[in-house]
């Protein structure tokens, strides 16, 4: 009888941990939309895939805390992170083509409640010889900023170079 009771306690503890862990998962959408059409040139929109690779990178680096949503994120009641590209500038040519930057806004919601929001910016003078490579690098840096923020989300936060 003690063995059955012990086993039952262990099962309940495991289910509780798994349920708590599932509640902590944050869903993110892919691709990340552009706020307005003029945020990125037609070439960047056509040739660069930073806005689909970034959500996957966020999920990969999060150690299970972030998952790319398989459905419309706006219809979800779970914790969800909505990212929007609000400003970017990139050009191939490395340091010869001047500064490059990527700016995103993010909102973390659960149900209809806003838990936190931020503006994240990363910039570089160097970059790669190809503009898309620079956007990929900048989005990876912002991913690290977002993962740190997700540990203690706050309102109106400034991440990365936006500080």
C-alpha positions as CSV (number, residue, x, y, z in Angstrom):
1,X,0.0,0.0,0.0
2,X,2.9,2.4,0.9
3,X,4.5,1.6,-2.5
4,X,1.2,2.5,-4.4
5,X,0.9,5.7,-2.4
6,X,4.5,6.6,-3.1
7,X,4.0,6.0,-6.8
8,X,0.8,8.1,-6.8
9,X,2.6,11.0,-5.1
10,X,5.5,10.7,-7.7
11,X,3.0,10.7,-10.6
12,X,1.1,13.7,-9.3
13,X,4.4,15.6,-8.8
14,X,5.5,14.9,-12.3
15,X,2.2,16.0,-13.8
16,X,2.3,19.2,-11.7
17,X,5.8,20.0,-13.0
18,X,4.9,19.3,-16.6
19,X,1.7,21.4,-16.3
20,X,3.7,24.3,-14.7
21,X,6.3,24.0,-17.4
22,X,3.7,24.0,-20.2
23,X,2.2,27.2,-18.7
24,X,5.6,28.9,-18.9
25,X,5.9,28.2,-22.7
26,X,5.7,31.3,-24.8
27,X,4.5,31.0,-28.4
28,X,6.0,33.2,-31.1
29,X,4.7,33.7,-34.7
30,X,6.6,33.2,-37.9
31,X,7.2,35.1,-40.0
32,X,7.7,38.4,-38.2
33,X,5.7,41.0,-40.0
34,X,6.8,44.4,-41.1
35,X,4.9,47.3,-39.5
36,X,4.6,49.1,-42.8
37,X,5.5,48.3,-46.3
38,X,8.3,50.9,-46.4
39,X,10.1,49.3,-43.4
40,X,12.0,47.1,-45.8
41,X,12.7,47.4,-49.5
42,X,11.1,45.0,-51.9
43,X,14.6,43.3,-52.3
44,X,14.9,42.7,-48.6
45,X,11.4,41.3,-48.3
46,X,12.1,39.0,-51.3
47,X,15.6,37.9,-50.6
48,X,16.1,37.9,-46.8
49,X,14.6,35.3,-44.5
50,X,15.7,36.7,-41.2
51,X,12.1,37.1,-40.1
52,X,11.4,33.4,-40.4
53,X,14.7,32.2,-39.1
54,X,14.6,34.5,-36.0
55,X,11.6,32.8,-34.4
56,X,13.2,29.4,-35.0
57,X,16.4,30.7,-33.5
58,X,14.5,32.1,-30.5
59,X,12.9,28.7,-29.9
60,X,16.2,26.8,-30.3
61,X,18.1,29.0,-27.9
62,X,15.3,29.2,-25.3
63,X,15.8,25.7,-23.9
64,X,12.1,24.9,-24.4
65,X,10.7,28.1,-23.1
66,X,9.7,29.5,-26.6
67,X,7.9,27.6,-29.3
68,X,7.0,28.7,-32.9
69,X,3.2,28.8,-33.1
70,X,1.7,26.4,-35.7
71,X,-1.5,28.6,-35.8
72,X,-2.6,32.2,-35.8
73,X,-1.0,33.6,-32.7
74,X,-3.7,36.3,-32.3
75,X,-6.4,33.6,-31.7
76,X,-4.4,31.9,-28.9
77,X,-5.1,32.3,-25.2
78,X,-1.7,30.9,-24.1
79,X,1.3,33.1,-23.5
80,X,2.3,34.6,-26.8
81,X,5.0,37.0,-28.0
82,X,4.1,39.2,-30.9
83,X,7.0,40.7,-32.7
84,X,6.9,43.4,-35.4
85,X,9.7,44.9,-37.5
86,X,9.4,48.7,-37.2
87,X,12.6,49.9,-38.7
88,X,15.6,48.4,-40.5
89,X,18.4,49.4,-42.7
90,X,20.9,47.1,-44.3
91,X,23.2,47.1,-47.3
92,X,25.9,44.8,-48.4
93,X,29.5,46.0,-48.3
94,X,30.5,45.5,-44.7
95,X,31.9,48.6,-43.1
96,X,32.1,50.4,-46.4
97,X,28.3,50.8,-46.7
98,X,27.8,52.5,-43.3
99,X,25.6,51.6,-40.3
100,X,23.0,48.9,-40.4
101,X,20.2,48.3,-37.9
102,X,17.1,46.3,-37.0
103,X,14.4,47.5,-34.7
104,X,11.5,45.3,-33.4
105,X,8.7,45.9,-31.0
106,X,7.3,43.0,-28.9
107,X,4.3,42.4,-26.8
108,X,3.9,39.5,-24.4
109,X,0.3,38.6,-23.7
110,X,-1.6,35.9,-22.0
111,X,-5.3,35.8,-22.9
112,X,-6.2,39.5,-23.3
113,X,-3.7,40.7,-20.7
114,X,-0.5,42.5,-21.6
115,X,2.3,41.1,-19.4
116,X,5.1,43.2,-21.0
117,X,6.3,45.0,-24.0
118,X,9.6,46.3,-25.4
119,X,11.4,48.0,-28.2
120,X,14.6,46.1,-29.2
121,X,17.3,47.6,-31.4
122,X,20.6,46.3,-32.6
123,X,23.0,48.1,-34.9
124,X,26.4,47.7,-36.4
125,X,28.8,49.6,-38.5
126,X,30.5,46.5,-39.9
127,X,28.0,43.8,-41.0
128,X,28.6,41.3,-43.7
129,X,29.3,41.8,-47.3
130,X,25.7,40.8,-47.9
131,X,22.8,42.7,-46.4
132,X,20.7,39.6,-45.5
133,X,23.6,38.1,-43.5
134,X,23.7,41.3,-41.5
135,X,20.0,41.1,-40.7
136,X,20.5,37.5,-39.6
137,X,23.3,38.5,-37.2
138,X,21.3,41.4,-35.8
139,X,18.2,39.3,-35.3
140,X,20.3,36.7,-33.4
141,X,21.6,39.4,-31.1
142,X,18.1,40.7,-30.5
143,X,17.0,37.1,-29.8
144,X,19.5,37.0,-26.9
145,X,18.1,40.3,-25.6
146,X,14.5,38.9,-25.8
147,X,15.4,35.7,-24.0
148,X,16.9,37.7,-21.1
149,X,13.8,39.9,-21.0
150,X,11.5,36.9,-20.9
151,X,13.0,35.8,-17.6
152,X,11.5,39.0,-16.0
153,X,9.2,40.8,-18.5
154,X,8.4,44.4,-17.9
155,X,6.4,47.2,-19.5
156,X,8.0,49.6,-21.9
157,X,11.4,47.9,-21.8
158,X,14.3,49.0,-24.1
159,X,16.5,46.1,-25.2
160,X,19.9,46.0,-26.8
161,X,21.0,49.2,-28.3
162,X,17.6,50.8,-27.6
163,X,18.7,51.5,-24.0
